[in-house]
Amino acid sequence: MDTHETPASAADESAASDTPGTAAPADALPDLGPAARRIAALLGPIGDGALDGPTPCPDYAVRELLGHLTGLAAAFRDAARKDLGPGTAASPDAALPVLDDDWREVLPRRLEEVAAAWRAPDAWTGMTRAGGIELPGEVAGAVALDELVIHGWDLARSTGQPYAADEAELRSCAALLAPDEDDPDRGGIFGPPVPVPADAPLLDRVIALSGRRPDWRPGDR
């Protein structure tokens, strides 16, 4: 899990609610489906020979990144369902992710499941847990979206494929990733933001906020 900060958009929605803790209308909730489908579309061209290639995540080759995506999709699916167990208790940093042989079948299914789970309005209310951290449902949903967007970019860039995200997704991620005045180091969860021009594309600015170089290429490692 990448953050424990409360995104501004989620806080605003909570403050605007007439009854705190009640579910927002389904059509007002962020949809994780597009980000999940983008990742699924990246999987087909990835041959076995690419699994040992580098990624923008220093500790991960492509196989570990795919294993991480499989695990986080299951964890955030369960967090949305409030099905709290070992999958939501484990820290993602406890060990390098292991990519199972059936990942080509399992990962697309997990991505569908996590997107479907966060379409339920109740997923965004109350408290839940992910990565061993207790947090409000609305924050967990924003973190789940951020994970899919940022790691989708990681996977695309690592495997030489194009990547785009819509503006609403990127603004949600930017709000989540922005350093807080009270916690400029963001709990040590991310690397320092990478400087980019103020007029850089929004995707580049979001990637830079996550501590990655927007111009990263596999040959850089």
Backbone torsions as a table, in degrees:
resi	resn	phi	psi	omega
1	MET	NA	143.8	-169.0
2	ASP	-101.9	-15.5	-176.0
3	THR	-160.7	160.5	171.9
4	HIS	-124.1	9.4	-177.1
5	GLU	-78.0	150.2	177.6
6	THR	-87.9	118.2	179.9
7	PRO	-66.9	145.6	-176.6
8	ALA	-60.8	-39.1	-177.9
9	SER	-63.5	-40.1	179.4
10	ALA	-67.5	-39.9	179.3
11	ALA	-64.7	-39.5	179.7
12	ASP	-64.4	-41.8	179.9
13	GLU	-64.0	-39.7	-179.6
14	SER	-65.2	-41.9	-178.6
15	ALA	-66.5	-30.4	-177.6
16	ALA	-79.7	-13.5	-177.3
17	SER	-71.0	138.7	179.3
18	ASP	-69.1	-32.8	-179.2
19	THR	-125.6	105.9	-177.7
20	PRO	-54.5	138.0	176.8
21	GLY	88.3	-5.4	177.9
22	THR	-83.8	156.0	-176.7
23	ALA	-74.8	140.0	173.9
24	ALA	-76.9	158.0	175.5
25	PRO	-56.3	143.1	-175.3
26	ALA	-58.1	-35.4	-177.5
27	ASP	-76.1	-6.0	177.6
28	ALA	-97.6	-4.4	-175.8
29	LEU	-89.4	147.2	172.7
30	PRO	-59.0	143.4	179.2
31	ASP	-106.2	117.8	178.2
32	LEU	-80.6	-7.0	-175.1
33	GLY	-58.1	-49.3	-179.1
34	PRO	-59.7	-42.7	179.7
35	ALA	-64.6	-39.6	178.6
36	ALA	-65.8	-41.9	-179.6
37	ARG	-67.3	-34.0	177.6
38	ARG	-62.5	-41.6	177.6
39	ILE	-64.0	-45.3	-179.7
40	ALA	-57.8	-37.3	-179.4
41	ALA	-69.4	-21.8	179.0
42	LEU	-78.4	-16.9	-169.1
43	LEU	-73.5	-37.5	-174.2
44	GLY	-54.4	-47.5	-177.8
45	PRO	-73.4	-5.1	-176.0
46	ILE	-82.6	106.2	177.5
47	GLY	-82.8	165.1	-179.3
48	ASP	-58.8	-31.1	-179.0
49	GLY	-68.6	-15.4	-179.8
50	ALA	-88.6	-8.6	-171.0
51	LEU	-67.0	-24.6	180.0
52	ASP	-95.1	6.1	179.7
53	GLY	-72.1	159.4	-178.1
54	PRO	-75.7	162.7	176.5
55	THR	-135.0	169.4	175.2
56	PRO	-67.1	-12.3	176.5
57	CYS	-86.8	112.0	-169.4
58	PRO	-54.8	-33.0	-175.5
59	ASP	-90.4	-4.0	-173.3
60	TYR	-115.3	132.9	158.4
61	ALA	-85.6	177.4	-178.7
62	VAL	-57.3	-38.7	-177.9
63	ARG	-63.7	-40.9	178.0
64	GLU	-68.7	-36.1	176.8
65	LEU	-62.6	-43.9	176.9
66	LEU	-63.7	-39.5	176.8
67	GLY	-64.8	-38.6	177.9
68	HIS	-64.9	-43.0	178.2
69	LEU	-61.1	-40.9	178.5
70	THR	-62.9	-44.5	-179.5
71	GLY	-68.6	-42.0	-177.8
72	LEU	-70.3	-33.5	177.6
73	ALA	-63.1	-41.8	177.9
74	ALA	-67.8	-41.9	-177.6
75	ALA	-64.9	-44.9	-178.6
76	PHE	-76.5	-24.7	169.4
77	ARG	-61.0	-48.1	-179.1
78	ASP	-68.3	-33.6	177.2
79	ALA	-63.6	-40.4	178.1
80	ALA	-63.8	-39.0	-178.8
81	ARG	-79.5	-6.3	-172.8
82	LYS	59.6	31.9	177.6
83	ASP	-95.0	78.1	-170.2
84	LEU	-86.9	122.4	-178.3
85	GLY	-157.4	-156.2	-178.0
86	PRO	-57.5	-34.5	-178.0
87	GLY	-66.9	-27.8	178.2
88	THR	-97.2	-7.0	-177.5
89	ALA	-93.1	-23.1	-173.0
90	ALA	-79.2	136.6	173.4
91	SER	-75.3	136.4	178.9
92	PRO	-66.7	-15.0	-179.6
93	ASP	-92.9	2.3	-175.5
94	ALA	-65.0	-34.6	-179.4
95	ALA	-160.7	159.5	176.1
96	LEU	-63.6	136.9	178.7
97	PRO	-63.8	145.6	177.7
98	VAL	-106.5	129.5	179.4
99	LEU	-94.6	115.5	179.8
100	ASP	-74.8	158.3	-176.8
101	ASP	-63.3	-26.0	-177.2
102	ASP	-94.3	24.9	-173.6
103	TRP	-62.2	-29.9	-178.8
104	ARG	-66.2	-25.4	175.4
105	GLU	-92.5	-38.9	-172.8
106	VAL	-75.9	-45.1	-174.2
107	LEU	-62.3	-46.1	176.8
108	PRO	-58.9	-36.6	178.9
109	ARG	-67.2	-42.1	178.8
110	ARG	-63.3	-39.0	179.3
111	LEU	-64.4	-41.1	175.8
112	GLU	-62.3	-40.8	-176.7
113	GLU	-67.6	-41.8	-178.2
114	VAL	-68.2	-38.9	177.7
115	ALA	-64.0	-42.7	179.9
116	ALA	-65.0	-40.4	-177.5
117	ALA	-62.6	-36.6	-178.1
118	TRP	-84.4	1.1	171.7
119	ARG	-81.2	-13.8	178.5
120	ALA	-77.5	122.9	-179.8
121	PRO	-54.4	-35.0	-178.5
122	ASP	-65.2	-21.2	179.1
123	ALA	-61.9	-28.8	-174.2
124	TRP	-90.8	4.6	-178.3
125	THR	-115.5	166.1	176.2
126	GLY	67.2	-165.5	179.5
127	MET	-107.1	152.6	176.0
128	THR	-147.2	-166.8	-178.7
129	ARG	-147.2	140.8	173.6
130	ALA	-152.2	139.5	-178.9
131	GLY	61.0	23.6	-179.7
132	GLY	81.4	6.4	-177.2
133	ILE	-113.7	129.7	174.3
134	GLU	-79.1	133.8	-178.6
135	LEU	-158.9	157.6	179.8
136	PRO	-63.4	150.1	-179.4
137	GLY	-56.7	-40.2	-178.2
138	GLU	-65.2	-32.8	177.1
139	VAL	-73.6	-42.6	179.4
140	ALA	-59.8	-39.8	178.0
141	GLY	-64.1	-41.1	177.7
142	ALA	-65.7	-38.4	177.6
143	VAL	-65.4	-42.2	179.3
144	ALA	-59.5	-43.9	178.1
145	LEU	-62.7	-44.4	178.5
146	ASP	-59.4	-43.9	179.2
147	GLU	-59.2	-44.0	-178.8
148	LEU	-67.3	-41.3	-178.7
149	VAL	-67.9	-50.5	-176.0
150	ILE	-67.3	-45.7	-179.0
151	HIS	-74.3	-23.9	170.7
152	GLY	-63.0	-43.2	175.4
153	TRP	-62.4	-44.0	177.8
154	ASP	-53.7	-47.3	-176.0
155	LEU	-68.0	-42.5	179.0
156	ALA	-62.3	-47.0	-177.7
157	ARG	-65.4	-36.8	-179.4
158	SER	-68.2	-28.3	-174.2
159	THR	-111.4	12.7	173.5
160	GLY	69.7	34.3	-178.7
161	GLN	-116.2	153.0	178.3
162	PRO	-71.6	157.0	179.9
163	TYR	-148.6	138.5	175.4
164	ALA	-145.9	151.2	175.8
165	ALA	-135.7	154.4	-177.2
166	ASP	-81.6	164.9	-172.0
167	GLU	-62.9	-40.6	-178.5
168	ALA	-62.0	-42.0	177.4
169	GLU	-61.2	-46.3	-175.8
170	LEU	-67.1	-37.0	178.7
171	ARG	-68.7	-35.6	174.6
172	SER	-62.3	-44.7	179.0
173	CYS	-64.3	-41.1	-179.1
174	ALA	-62.5	-40.4	178.9
175	ALA	-64.0	-37.7	-178.8
176	LEU	-71.7	-37.0	-172.6
177	LEU	-88.1	-16.1	-175.4
178	ALA	-62.0	133.1	177.7
179	PRO	-58.9	141.6	179.3
180	ASP	-96.0	144.6	180.0
181	GLU	-58.4	-33.8	-179.2
182	ASP	-84.3	-11.7	-177.9
183	ASP	-148.2	67.1	-175.4
184	PRO	-61.6	-25.3	178.6
185	ASP	-86.2	-2.5	177.2
186	ARG	54.4	42.7	176.6
187	GLY	67.5	13.0	-178.3
188	GLY	73.2	11.6	-176.0
189	ILE	-75.6	-36.1	-178.8
190	PHE	-112.4	161.5	167.2
191	GLY	-72.0	166.5	178.7
192	PRO	-58.9	142.8	175.4
193	PRO	-55.1	141.7	179.4
194	VAL	-90.0	129.4	179.9
195	PRO	-63.6	134.1	173.7
196	VAL	-139.0	157.6	178.2
197	PRO	-59.7	148.1	-179.7
198	ALA	-61.2	-27.7	-179.7
199	ASP	-97.7	16.4	176.0
200	ALA	-64.5	153.9	176.7
201	PRO	-54.2	148.4	-177.2
202	LEU	-57.3	-39.7	178.5
203	LEU	-59.2	-44.5	179.4
204	ASP	-62.3	-39.6	-180.0
205	ARG	-65.8	-37.9	178.2
206	VAL	-67.9	-45.5	178.5
207	ILE	-60.0	-40.5	178.8
208	ALA	-64.9	-37.6	177.4
209	LEU	-62.6	-29.1	179.9
210	SER	-78.6	-1.0	179.1
211	GLY	91.0	11.9	-179.7
212	ARG	-106.4	152.8	173.5
213	ARG	-82.9	122.4	-179.9
214	PRO	-62.2	-22.2	-179.9
215	ASP	-94.7	13.1	-177.3
216	TRP	-60.0	140.3	173.8
217	ARG	-134.6	155.9	-178.7
218	PRO	-53.6	-32.8	-179.3
219	GLY	-70.3	-8.4	-180.0
220	ASP	-77.6	-10.6	-177.3
221	ARG	-109.6	NA	NA
